[in-house]
Amino acid sequence: MATMTCHVVAMPYPGRSHINAVMNLCKQLSARVKYDILITFVVTQEWFGLLRSDPKPDNIQFATIPNVVPSEHVRAEDLSGFLEAVSTKLEAPFEELLDGLHEPPVKVIIADSIMAWPIHVGNRRNIPVASFWPLSASMFSVFYHFDLLKQRGHYPIQAPDVESGDKIVDYIPGISTTPLSDLSDRLFHSNNEKMAELIIEAVSKVTKVQYLLSTSVYELESQVFDVLKLKFSFPLYSMGPISISPQIQLENTFDDTTNISTVVEYIQWLDSQPEASVLYISFGSFLSVSDTQLDEIVAGIRTGGVRHMWVARENVSKIKDGCGDVGFVVPWCDQLRVLCHPSIGGFWTHCGWNSTLEAIFAGVPMLTFPITADQHSNSKQIVEEWKIGCKVNDKKKIICAGTDQISLVRRDEISVLVERFMDPDSIGMKVMKNRVKELQKSCQLAVSKGGSSYKNLDAFIEDISPSN
């Protein structure tokens, strides 16, 4: 390997979507820089085992730290405990790792904004830190201005509190008026206060970084970005969608006829379906719906009779058997590739931020089904602000189970909704399709040469160049 002159150390939060986002940024850096660069991508030993076979450029190298946080397999069982471990136990082994990185010297640390300690490490060692925010710019503004929620008695929420959804938040800079329920979910409840405080503390430390990197697109959240840029003395770079490179051309990148070896079964199935006829269903790679809700969704999809492709990490056989013969169920897929397929007409999504941006880039309307955390805020943007989707669980049926409240959407509602949503002749679908095509164009222009995200990535590359 040639002598490297710029050394970047990347430290993602140890969760799949966070790791993917930081890796995508690193791949973009690797492809775009005009100078020699070495990127050290730091993960736990467990995550190295999961990632080691993934393709990556030669100038991105993995470095590992011990498994001092709970396993990925049990992370969902105690999210607060996991975040506390990430916040308190990774700093020491990370510093030891840095001590062993002698040449070339580290030029910049890219670290997930949800962790405060990399900022302390960089400041102590006089290494610039680029804080990487993997969620929407709107959610950053919420956490950055969290004191306003406290001052108005909107945090913490005493769970369960059904009436909290009626409270209105109209004072967060850059954020349109919104019900508290679209911001809060369980994260703002008193029984999750510890977890929320860790995130709030981490975001508050962003004032001590040298760069703030966002996975969002300026054109999608310009009002928020304009407000935030006035608050910081350092650059705030919007670079999204971070999983998209300017080299992607939808008309040929996803055409498998050029390489038979890349044809996979689900693509063959999609190829056999009419244009815009398939509902793509995915609830993300981490948390999922309850067994009771899953049963209702399966029954509703079957009764609705719509063509569908469903990505399910668990219960694959149950879903296959329950949904009938007009669908295709897989445990994993290349999501962007699927969304860009011409047979996809809609996306039933949990509203993870990466999924949201990929759907917009592909020009696909969304059925939103937020489960937790920022997904509720993302759903509001999709449905009310951008008007490119509709919400599945807009009218909630509340079933009390002990001290928990479960929002259940019944099968009859689901069957009617999916039929209406996938009807190409419905006025609502036509309006959403036209609107999402407008935003699709904005996203494609953003990552194209001369676009906002393209120029911001170039600016960051110039900032960290060896000549500076």
N, C-alpha and C positions, 0 to 999 in steps of 0.2 A: 504494500500500500504506500502511496506517495506521502511525503511529509505533509502533515496537516498544520494549518496555521490558525484555524479558529476552532475552538473546542466548546461545544454546547453540552451541558448536562441537563437532561430532562427527567423530572420527578413527577409522575402522574399519581393521582389518588388511586389506590388499588381496587378499582372496580372496572368492569368490562367497558362500559360506555366512556368512562374517563380515560382509560388507557388507550382505547381506540382513537379518541379525539386528539390526544397528545401525539400518538404515533402518526396520525395523518398529518399533523403540522410538521413533524420532523421529516416526513417523506417529502412534503412540499419544500422545506428548506433544502433538503438534499438535492432536489431536482432543479431548484431555481438559482442557487448561489453561483456566482462567477469565480469564487475563490475556493481554495481547499477547505474542507470542513470535516470535523469528526463529531458525531453526536453519540454521547453515552446515555443510553436509555435505562434508567434505574427501576428495577422491579424486585419484589420479594422472590425468594427461591421458588415458592409455589407458582407464582405467575410466570416465571421464566419457563417452568415445565409446560405451561399452557401455551406459551407464545413462541417457543424456540423454533418451531417448524414453520411459522408464518413467514412468507417472503418479505424481504426488506432490502434496501440498498446496502452495499458493502460498507459504506461509511457511517452506518448506524450500528453500534455495538451494544449488546446487553451487558449490564453490570448488576449483580445481585446483592441484596441485603438479606439477613436472616428473616425467617418467618416469625416475627415478633408480634404480629397482629393475628386475630382469629382467621381461620381458613375461609376462603371464598364460599365453601360449601355450607357454612353455618352463618354467614354474614347477615342474612335476612332475619335470623332468629333474635338478634339483639343489635339493631342498627346504631343505637346510642352508644352501646359498649364498644362497637367496632370503630365508630368515629373517634371516641375517646382514645382508643389504642393508637389509631393513626395519628392523632394529635399529640401524643405523649411518648410513644415508643419508637418511632422511626427516626427521630432526629439524631440520636447518638450513632447508630450504625451508618446513617447517611454521611455523617461527618467523618467517620472512620474510612468510608469508601473514598471520600474526597481527598483524604490524606494520602491515599495510595495512587491518586491520579496525578502523576508528576509532569509528564510531557504529553502533548502541549498543555500549557496552563489553561485553566477554565476561563472562558471569555464571558459566559452568561449562564445562569441557572433558569430554566423554564420549569415552573412548578404550578400545580393546581392551586387555584385561589382558595379552595376549601381547607387548605393546610396553611397555618400561619408560620410554622417553624422554619420552612425553607427561607423565608424572608429574613428571619433572625440569623440564620447560617450565612446567607449572602452578605448581610450587612456587617457581620463580625469579620468576615474574610475579605471584605472589599470587593466582592464579586457582584456585578449587576444582576438583578433578579427581574425576570419577565413573568408576571403573574398571569396565569392562563385560566380564564373564566369559561367553563364548558356549558353554561346554561344561557338563557336569554339575557339580553341587556336589561330588560324589564325586571327580571328577578334580581339582578345585581343591584339595581336601584332600590328595590325593596329591602334587601339585606343591608345595604350601605346606609339607608335612612331608617333603620329599624327603631331608633330612639323615638321617632315620630309615632310609631305604633304603640310604644310603651306609654308615651305622654298622653295619648288619647284613650288609654284603657283597652286597647284592642289586642294586647298581648300581656301575659299568656291567656289563652282561652281555657276556661274551666270545662273540661270534657267530661261527659257529653253535654253539648250546648247547642241544641237544634236552632235556637234563635240567633246564633252568631252570624248565620248566613244573611240575615236581614240588615246587618250593620254595613254601612257604606264607608269605603276608604277613598278619599278624594284629595289627599294631601301629599302623596309620594311624588317627588319631582320626576317629570317625564312620563308618569303613568296616568292613563285615563281613569275616570271614576269607575270603581269596581266593588262588588260585594266582598266582604271580608272572607267569605267562604271560598272565593276564587283565588285567594292568596294563601289561605291558612292551611286547610286540610289538617292532618294529625300533627304536622311538624310544629304548629304554633300552639298546640294544646299543652296544658300544664304538665301532663305526664310525659311529654317529650321536651320539656324545657331545657334539659341538659344538652340535648343534641342541637337544638336551635341556638343556644348560647355559644356553643363551639363554632358553629358556622358564622354567627354574627361577629365573634371575636376575630376569626380568621379574615373576614372581609374588611374589618376595620383596620387591619394591618397593611392593607393594600396601599395606603398612603405612603408607605416606606419603600415601595418598589421603584424601579426605573422605567418599567414598561407594563402596560396592561393590555393583554391580548384577548380578544373576544371572538367566539365562534359564530357570532351572529352576522347579519348583513346590514350595512348602514341603511339601505333603502327600506328595509322592513321595520326598523326601529329608530328612524332618524331623530325623532323627538327626544328619545331617551339618550341617545348618543350625544346630541347637542347639549343637553343639560349636564351630563357627566363630564364632558370635555372641559367645561368651564370650571369644574371643581378640582381638576388635577393639573399639576405643573409638569407632569411627564406625559409621554404619548399614550393615547388610547387607540389601539388599532383594531378595527373590525375586519375579520379575515374570512368570514364564512361564505358559503358552507365549507367547512374545513375538510370534509371528506371528498370534495370535488376539486379536481385539477383542471386548469384551463385547456388541457389536451383532450378532455372528454368531448366527444361528439356523439350526441344521442342517436343520430341516424346510422352510425356504423359501429360504435363501440359495443352495442348490445345485439349485434347481428352475428349469431353463432354459425351461420352457414360458411363463414370464412375459415373456420377451424373446427372440424368435426370432433376433435378430442376434447373440446371445451363444452360440448353439448351435455347438459345434465337433464335428468328426467323431468324436473319441474319446468324447465324451459321448453322442453318438447311438448309438455302438456299445455303450457301457455300458448305456444305456437298454434295449437289446434283449436283455440278458442276465438270467437268473434271479437272484433275490435271493441275495446272499452266495455267488455261484458263481465269481467271478473272483479269481484270484491276481494282485495288482499286484506288479510286479518293477521295482526301481530300485536301482542301485548308486551313486547320488550324481552330483554334477556335476564331480568332480575326478578322483580315482584310480579305476581300474576293475580288473577281474580279468584274469588272463593269457589269452592266446589259447587255450592248452590247456584252461584251466578253462572258458572260455566255450563251447568245443566240447562239453564234457561237460554243461554246464548246458542248452544248446540241445537236445542229444540226450535228456537226462533229461526235460525238459519235454515234448518231443514224445511220448516213450514213455508218460509219465504221463497224457497226454491231458487235462490240466486246462485250463479256460478261463483265459486270462491276458491282462493288458495289461502290456507291457514298455516302459519308457522307456530308450532307448539312445542315447547321444550319437554312437556310432560303430557300424559293422557292422550298420546297420539292415537292409539287404538280406539279409545273411547270416542274421540272426536270423529275419527274416520267412520266408525260404525253409526254414530248418531246423526251425522250431517247428510247422509245420503250419497248418491252417486254423481252429483254434479259438482263435486269439489275435489281438491287435492290437498293433502295434509303432509307437511314435512317438519322435521325437528329443527332445521336450519336452512337458511338460504342467503344468497347475496342480495340484500334488501334493495339497494339502489338499482341493481340490475333488473330486479323484478318490477319495481315501481316504474321504471322507464320502458317496460315492455308495452307494446301497443294494445294488448288485450286487457290491461288493467284499467278499470274505470273508476275505482274508488278504493279508499284505504281506511279500514277500521283500526284505529290506533290508540295506544295508551297516552299518546302525546309527549313522549320523550323528546327532548330538544333536537337530537340528531335526526330522529325519525321525522319530525316536523319539517326540518329544513330539506331533507331528502325528498319528501313528498312535494314540497313547493318547487324544488328544482326539477322534478319530474312532471310537474303540472297535473297532479292528481288531487281531486277533492277528498276531504276527510270526514269520516264519522268519528267523533272524538269520544273517548271513554277513559278519562283520566282516573288513575288509581291512587296516586300519592304525590306529595311534595310539589315541585314546580309544574307538574303535568296539568294541574287545574288552571294555573295562570296561562300556560301555553294553549290550553283548550279555549280559554276566553279570547285570546288573540286570534285564533283560527276562526272561531264562530262569529264573534261580535266586532272585532276590529278589521280583520282582513276579509271576512265574509266568504271563506273558502271551504266551509264545512258546517255540519250541524252536530249537536251533542246528543249522544245516545241516552244518557241518564239525566236529561234535563228536568224531568219530573220524577223526583225520587220517591220510592216506597221505602219507608224506614221500618226496619224490623229490629227491635231491641233484643240483644243477646247478652245477658248479664249487664256489664257496664259499657259494652261496645254498641255502636250503631252501624248497621250494615245497609248500604244503599243497594236495593235489589231492583233490577229492571226485568219485567216479566216477558216470557216468550212471545205472547201475543203482540206486545208492543214492538218487540224486536222484529218479528216477521213483517209487520206492516212497514216499519221504518226502513228495513233493508230493501224491500220491494220498491218503495217510493224513492229511496236514495239512488238505486241503480237503474231507475227508469230514465232512459236517455231523452225522452220526450217531455219530462216534467220541467216546468218553468224554473223551479228552484235549482235543479241540477244544471240547467243551462246557464243560469246566472253564476253559480259557483264555478263552473268550468271556465267561463269567460274571465272571471276574476282571477282564478288561480293561474291562468295562462299569462295574465299581465304580470303577476308576481314572479312566475317562472322566468319570464324574459328579464326582469330586473335582476334575479339571482344569476342567470347565465351571463348577463353583461357584467355583473360585479366580479366574477372570477375570470372574465376574459381580459386580454391585454388592454390596459387603460381603464379598467373598471375599478370601483372603490376597493374591493378586497384585494385585487391584484396589486394595485398601487400601495396599499398598506403593507402587504407582505414584502414588497420591494423595499419600502421604507425601513421596515424592521431589519431586513437583511443588510441594508446599508448601515444601520445603527450599530450592528454587532460585527461589522467587517473588521478584519485585522488592521486596517489603516486608521480606524477610529479609536 
